[in-house]
Amino acid sequence: MINLALARAGITADQIGYVEAHGTATPLGDPIEIAAFSRAFLSTTSKTGFCHIASVKS
């Protein structure tokens, strides 16, 4: 889904500076979510350290 969104927007991942993630706050969920972003982002750029990621919980 991330790759589809990047393609439809006509951008590469290194043009994104901030992502508000779901953030399950679990030892299982959070690593899966970060791995998915990493895998998708690395498919469009080899740059690293360009995007901040956060999750706001109530």
C-alpha positions in Angstrom: 0.0 0.0 0.0 2.9 2.4 0.8 4.5 1.7 -2.6 1.1 2.3 -4.3 0.6 5.6 -2.5 4.1 6.7 -3.5 3.5 5.8 -7.1 0.1 7.5 -7.3 1.6 10.6 -5.7 4.5 10.5 -8.2 7.1 10.9 -5.5 10.0 8.9 -4.0 10.2 8.2 -0.3 13.0 10.7 0.2 10.6 13.5 -0.6 8.7 12.6 2.6 9.9 14.2 5.8 7.4 13.0 8.4 5.1 10.0 8.8 2.4 9.7 11.4 2.2 5.9 11.9 -0.4 3.7 13.6 2.0 2.7 16.4 0.5 -0.3 18.1 2.8 0.2 21.1 3.5 -3.5 21.2 6.7 -5.4 20.9 5.2 -7.3 17.9 3.3 -4.6 16.0 5.7 -1.6 16.0 8.7 -3.5 14.5 6.4 -4.9 11.8 5.2 -1.4 10.9 8.7 0.1 10.8 9.9 -2.8 8.7 7.1 -2.2 6.2 7.9 1.4 5.9 11.7 0.6 5.6 11.1 -2.0 2.9 8.8 0.3 0.9 10.9 3.4 1.3 14.1 1.5 0.2 12.3 0.4 -3.0 12.4 4.1 -4.2 15.6 5.5 -2.6 18.8 4.4 -1.0 18.9 7.4 1.2 18.5 7.1 5.0 17.6 9.4 7.8 15.3 11.7 5.8 12.0 10.9 7.4 10.8 11.3 11.0 8.2 8.9 12.2 5.8 9.3 15.1 2.6 8.1 16.6 0.2 10.1 18.8 -1.8 8.1 21.2 -4.6 9.4 23.5 
